[in-house]
Amino acid sequence: MTREELIKKWLDNDLSPEELKAFNALDDAQELNRLSDGMKAFKAPEYDTSEVFASIKQTIAASQVKPSINWTKQLLRFAAIFVIGFSLYYYSTTLDTNISTTMAEKTSIELPDASLVTINALTDISFNKKNWIKNRFVKLNGEAYFKVAKGATFNVETPSGIVSVLGTQFNVKHRENLFEVVCYEGSVNVNFNNKNTILKPGDSFLLLDGEIIATEKENIKNPSWINNQSYFKSMPLSYVLNEFERQYNVTVESQQIDTKQVYTGSFVHDNMELALKSITLPLNIKFSKKDPSTIVLISE
């Protein structure tokens, strides 16, 4: 059997035990097997190996100048280019779209159904554009405000629960031991521990340190952070300080104060001095700057 016939049958995975021994004895068998192992990592659609083999061989034959050229090495080069090119195309069109914000950063994106999402600082969000029709899932870790396009439906998946929506406006926050959903328009369904909770405008769902906290209905149109201000109602100070750190990209040393005490109030995102006073004055706490990026809190 000729070299060409052996390689053709190898491409078709149709070698007998005796033919396999003959194939492995070829000078380029090791390189061909290494290429085959690399191709197995990709889930490509079925294709006709006869046509691929004939096309590659024809291209190589047309480009040969001297009969002594090793066409097997040329085959390897063309096959490698084919695998790399197809792999880049396949993965670039199927991977999720990932958006991440850093400290003190906010951004806005549009989902494939024209729904708008405003993303708060230090947040990760991902979704798949290609499979959006079949898989309408947005994964969220952090905080984001959703303005859902009319008639659009999808789920927001967080590590703590799933929020299902239909033509509405709502805010989802998932931080350290905190999961909060606030509805501003329409209605949303929050699924936590396989239990559904329907929220109407002004309703909220709050999970703090693993415990569901009862909340009062509020008449607000959108989350305060959209307008560069963070608002808290009876929230442990530790969560307030964490949000302050995210908005100003600083570290707060709070070992000398009780961070479990509750705080009600707000702070702005564009004036750190004013924000610190808004947090510390009501709680009789003093602050000082250890360096430009470190704030130290002490009790009065």
C-alpha positions as CSV (number, residue, x, y, z in Angstrom):
1,M,0.0,0.0,0.0
2,T,1.4,3.4,-0.9
3,R,2.1,6.2,1.5
4,E,-0.8,8.2,0.1
5,E,-3.3,5.3,0.6
6,L,-2.1,4.8,4.2
7,I,-2.6,8.4,5.1
8,K,-6.0,8.5,3.4
9,K,-7.2,5.5,5.4
10,W,-5.7,7.1,8.6
11,L,-7.7,10.2,8.0
12,D,-10.8,8.0,7.6
13,N,-9.9,6.1,10.8
14,D,-10.0,2.9,8.7
15,L,-6.6,1.3,9.2
16,S,-6.4,-2.5,9.9
17,P,-3.9,-3.6,12.5
18,E,-1.3,-4.5,9.9
19,E,-1.9,-1.2,8.0
20,L,-1.6,0.7,11.3
21,K,1.9,-0.8,11.9
22,A,2.8,0.3,8.4
23,F,1.5,3.8,9.0
24,N,3.4,4.1,12.3
25,A,6.5,3.2,10.4
26,L,6.2,6.2,8.1
27,D,8.7,9.0,8.7
28,D,6.0,11.6,9.5
29,A,3.7,9.3,11.5
30,Q,4.7,10.9,14.8
31,E,3.9,14.4,13.5
32,L,0.6,13.2,12.0
33,N,-0.5,11.6,15.3
34,R,0.4,14.7,17.3
35,L,-1.8,16.8,14.9
36,S,-4.6,14.3,15.4
37,D,-4.4,14.5,19.2
38,G,-4.7,18.3,18.9
39,M,-7.7,18.1,16.6
40,K,-9.6,15.9,19.1
41,A,-9.8,18.9,21.5
42,F,-12.2,20.6,19.2
43,K,-15.9,19.6,18.6
44,A,-16.2,20.4,14.9
45,P,-19.0,19.6,12.6
46,E,-18.8,16.4,10.4
47,Y,-16.9,16.9,7.1
48,D,-16.0,14.7,4.1
49,T,-12.4,13.6,4.7
50,S,-12.1,12.4,1.0
51,E,-12.8,15.9,-0.2
52,V,-10.5,17.5,2.3
53,F,-7.7,15.1,1.4
54,A,-8.2,15.5,-2.3
55,S,-8.3,19.3,-2.0
56,I,-5.1,19.5,0.1
57,K,-3.3,17.0,-2.1
58,Q,-4.3,18.9,-5.3
59,T,-3.1,22.2,-3.8
60,I,0.2,20.7,-2.8
61,A,0.7,19.1,-6.2
62,A,0.0,22.4,-8.0
63,S,2.6,24.2,-5.9
64,Q,5.3,21.5,-6.3
65,V,8.3,22.5,-8.3
66,K,10.6,19.6,-7.6
67,P,9.5,16.0,-7.3
68,S,11.6,15.6,-4.2
69,I,9.4,17.8,-2.1
70,N,7.9,15.9,0.9
71,W,4.2,16.4,0.4
72,T,3.4,14.9,3.8
73,K,5.0,17.9,5.5
74,Q,3.0,20.2,3.2
75,L,-0.1,18.3,4.2
76,L,0.7,18.8,7.9
77,R,1.1,22.6,7.3
78,F,-2.2,22.9,5.5
79,A,-4.0,20.7,8.0
80,A,-2.6,22.8,10.9
81,I,-3.7,26.0,9.3
82,F,-7.2,24.5,8.8
83,V,-7.5,23.4,12.4
84,I,-6.2,26.6,13.9
85,G,-8.4,28.8,11.6
86,F,-11.6,26.7,12.2
87,S,-10.9,26.6,16.0
88,L,-10.5,30.4,16.2
89,Y,-13.8,30.9,14.3
90,Y,-15.7,28.2,16.3
91,Y,-14.7,29.4,19.7
92,S,-15.0,33.2,18.9
93,T,-18.6,32.6,17.9
94,T,-19.7,30.4,20.8
95,L,-17.9,31.9,23.8
96,D,-19.9,34.0,26.3
97,T,-19.7,37.7,26.3
98,N,-18.1,38.8,29.6
99,I,-18.1,42.3,31.1
100,S,-16.3,43.2,34.3
101,T,-16.0,46.6,36.0
102,T,-13.2,47.6,38.3
103,M,-13.2,49.7,41.5
104,A,-14.9,53.1,41.0
105,E,-16.1,52.1,37.5
106,K,-19.7,51.9,36.1
107,T,-20.7,51.0,32.6
108,S,-23.8,50.2,30.5
109,I,-24.4,47.5,27.9
110,E,-27.3,46.3,25.7
111,L,-28.4,42.7,25.7
112,P,-29.3,40.9,22.4
113,D,-33.1,41.7,23.0
114,A,-32.3,45.4,23.4
115,S,-32.7,45.4,27.2
116,L,-30.4,47.8,28.9
117,V,-28.1,46.9,31.8
118,T,-26.2,49.5,33.9
119,I,-23.4,47.8,35.9
120,N,-22.1,49.0,39.2
121,A,-18.4,48.9,40.4
122,L,-16.6,45.6,40.8
123,T,-19.2,43.5,39.0
124,D,-19.0,40.6,36.6
125,I,-21.7,39.8,34.1
126,S,-21.9,37.3,31.2
127,F,-24.3,36.1,28.6
128,N,-24.2,34.2,25.3
129,K,-25.2,36.2,22.2
130,K,-25.2,33.3,19.8
131,N,-27.5,31.1,21.9
132,W,-29.6,33.9,23.3
133,I,-32.9,32.8,21.7
134,K,-32.5,29.3,23.3
135,N,-30.6,30.2,26.5
136,R,-31.8,33.6,27.9
137,F,-29.5,33.6,30.9
138,V,-27.5,36.5,32.3
139,K,-24.9,35.5,35.0
140,L,-24.3,38.2,37.6
141,N,-21.9,38.6,40.5
142,G,-22.0,42.1,41.8
143,E,-24.7,44.7,41.1
144,A,-26.6,45.7,38.0
145,Y,-29.8,47.6,37.1
146,F,-31.9,46.2,34.3
147,K,-34.4,48.0,32.1
148,V,-36.0,45.2,30.2
149,A,-37.2,45.7,26.6
150,K,-41.0,45.3,26.1
151,G,-41.9,41.7,25.6
152,A,-38.4,40.4,26.5
153,T,-37.9,37.6,29.0
154,F,-34.7,36.2,30.5
155,N,-33.3,35.0,33.8
156,V,-30.6,36.7,35.9
157,E,-28.5,34.0,37.7
158,T,-26.6,34.8,40.8
159,P,-24.7,32.4,43.2
160,S,-27.6,32.9,45.7
161,G,-30.7,32.8,43.5
162,I,-32.4,33.3,40.1
163,V,-34.4,36.4,39.1
164,S,-37.0,35.9,36.3
165,V,-38.3,38.9,34.5
166,L,-40.9,40.0,32.0
167,G,-40.9,43.7,30.8
168,T,-39.7,45.4,33.9
169,Q,-37.1,47.5,35.7
170,F,-35.2,46.0,38.6
171,N,-31.9,46.0,40.5
172,V,-30.0,42.9,41.5
173,K,-27.2,43.0,44.0
174,H,-25.0,40.0,45.0
175,R,-22.1,40.8,47.3
176,E,-20.4,39.2,50.3
177,N,-23.3,37.4,52.2
178,L,-25.8,39.8,50.6
179,F,-28.4,39.1,48.0
180,E,-30.9,41.9,47.2
181,V,-33.5,42.3,44.4
182,V,-35.6,45.5,44.1
183,C,-38.4,45.9,41.6
184,Y,-39.1,49.4,40.2
185,E,-41.6,48.6,37.4
186,G,-43.6,45.6,36.3
187,S,-42.9,42.4,38.3
188,V,-40.1,40.0,38.9
189,N,-39.9,36.5,40.3
190,V,-37.0,35.6,42.8
191,N,-36.2,32.0,43.2
192,F,-34.3,31.2,46.4
193,N,-33.9,27.7,47.7
194,N,-36.6,26.5,45.2
195,K,-39.1,29.0,46.7
196,N,-40.6,31.7,44.4
197,T,-41.2,35.3,45.6
198,I,-43.1,37.7,43.3
199,L,-42.0,41.4,43.6
200,K,-44.2,44.3,42.5
201,P,-43.0,47.9,42.1
202,G,-41.5,49.1,45.4
203,D,-41.1,45.5,46.7
204,S,-37.7,44.1,47.6
205,F,-36.1,40.8,48.5
206,L,-33.2,40.9,50.9
207,L,-31.0,38.0,52.0
208,L,-28.4,39.0,54.6
209,D,-25.9,36.5,56.1
210,G,-28.2,33.7,55.0
211,E,-31.3,35.1,56.6
212,I,-34.3,36.7,54.7
213,I,-34.9,40.2,56.1
214,A,-38.3,41.8,56.0
215,T,-38.3,45.1,54.1
216,E,-40.8,48.0,53.8
217,K,-42.3,49.0,50.5
218,E,-40.6,52.1,49.0
219,N,-41.7,54.5,46.3
220,I,-38.5,55.0,44.3
221,K,-38.0,55.1,40.6
222,N,-34.5,53.7,40.3
223,P,-31.5,52.6,42.5
224,S,-29.6,55.5,44.1
225,W,-26.2,54.3,42.7
226,I,-27.4,55.1,39.2
227,N,-27.3,58.8,40.3
228,N,-23.8,58.3,41.9
229,Q,-25.1,57.9,45.5
230,S,-25.3,54.8,47.7
231,Y,-28.3,54.6,50.1
232,F,-28.6,52.2,53.0
233,K,-31.5,51.5,55.4
234,S,-30.6,49.7,58.7
235,M,-27.7,48.0,57.1
236,P,-24.6,46.7,59.0
237,L,-21.8,49.2,58.7
238,S,-19.4,46.6,57.3
239,Y,-21.5,46.5,54.1
240,V,-21.5,50.3,53.9
241,L,-17.7,50.4,54.1
242,N,-17.4,47.6,51.5
243,E,-19.4,49.7,49.1
244,F,-17.4,52.8,49.9
245,E,-14.2,50.9,49.1
246,R,-15.7,49.8,45.8
247,Q,-16.7,53.3,44.8
248,Y,-13.5,55.1,45.7
249,N,-10.9,52.3,45.2
250,V,-9.5,52.6,48.7
251,T,-9.0,50.4,51.7
252,V,-10.7,51.1,55.0
253,E,-9.1,49.9,58.2
254,S,-12.0,49.4,60.7
255,Q,-10.5,47.1,63.3
256,Q,-11.0,49.7,66.0
257,I,-14.8,50.2,65.5
258,D,-17.9,48.0,65.7
259,T,-18.8,47.2,62.1
260,K,-21.9,45.3,63.1
261,Q,-23.7,48.5,64.1
262,V,-26.5,49.5,61.7
263,Y,-26.4,52.5,59.5
264,T,-29.1,54.4,57.7
265,G,-28.1,57.1,55.3
266,S,-26.2,57.7,52.1
267,F,-22.9,58.8,50.6
268,V,-22.0,60.4,47.3
269,H,-19.6,58.8,44.8
270,D,-17.8,61.9,43.6
271,N,-16.5,63.5,46.8
272,M,-14.6,61.2,49.2
273,E,-14.3,63.7,52.0
274,L,-18.0,64.4,52.0
275,A,-18.8,60.7,51.7
276,L,-16.6,59.8,54.7
277,K,-18.4,62.5,56.8
278,S,-21.8,61.2,55.8
279,I,-20.9,57.7,57.1
280,T,-18.9,58.6,60.2
281,L,-20.6,61.6,61.8
282,P,-24.0,59.9,62.5
283,L,-22.1,57.0,64.2
284,N,-19.6,59.2,66.2
285,I,-16.6,57.8,64.3
286,K,-13.5,59.7,63.5
287,F,-11.4,59.0,60.3
288,S,-7.9,59.8,59.1
289,K,-6.0,59.1,56.0
290,K,-3.1,56.8,56.5
291,D,-2.0,57.4,52.9
292,P,-3.9,58.4,49.7
293,S,-5.5,54.9,49.4
294,T,-6.0,53.9,53.0
295,I,-8.6,55.3,55.5
296,V,-8.4,54.5,59.2
297,L,-11.6,54.6,61.4
298,I,-11.6,55.0,65.2
299,S,-14.4,55.5,67.7
300,E,-14.6,58.9,69.3
